[in-house]
Amino acid sequence: AQKEKAKKVESITATYKGSTEEGTILDSNNTGIIVTVTYDDGSNDTITDFTISSPVTLAAEQTGTVTIEYAGKTCDLAVQCTTISPETYKSQCQSISYDELARNPDNYIGQKVTFVGEIIQVQESGNDATYRINVTQGSYGIWTDTVICGFDLSNSTSRFLEDDIVVFYGDYAGLHTYTSVMGANITIPSILIQYMELSQ
């Protein structure tokens, strides 16, 4: 019987199905990299034993490109990082009045918003913080109009305390209903804060 001629690798191509968040490492251990080999007989196969000699870590708003090698053939894989920088995120936030958010919540769900306000209540559990923040400044420096905000403390170098005046940027998450200590249902806008800093 004739021995089958070993197939030769004609070319390789790569696609990417993994995370595109900042900090993701593009290396040969990244299971999101799919490498397909095309052989000289026209067949192809997906392989996992490719090498990447210069791994790349994805950075906000940058495209990371790695060269994948297998059996003497190479191809480039470019991955666009989907994380946006804090500056870009903040520039996309809009100031929407409290009344507008409370009156037409469905128009703004998922939109990026920014407010200045006074923290009136802080609840922390591990890295999760929930703040109630008054975002409308009235006369005599009295703040009114409460929003409820979630924040991941690992995104910040400092803690925030009651009575702090803060600037925050986040995603509007619609209305949140909770029961007050008096047993009444209270419905207020909720915001998932991405960035918060003390107001100067």
Disulfide bonds with the S-S distance in Angstrom:
none
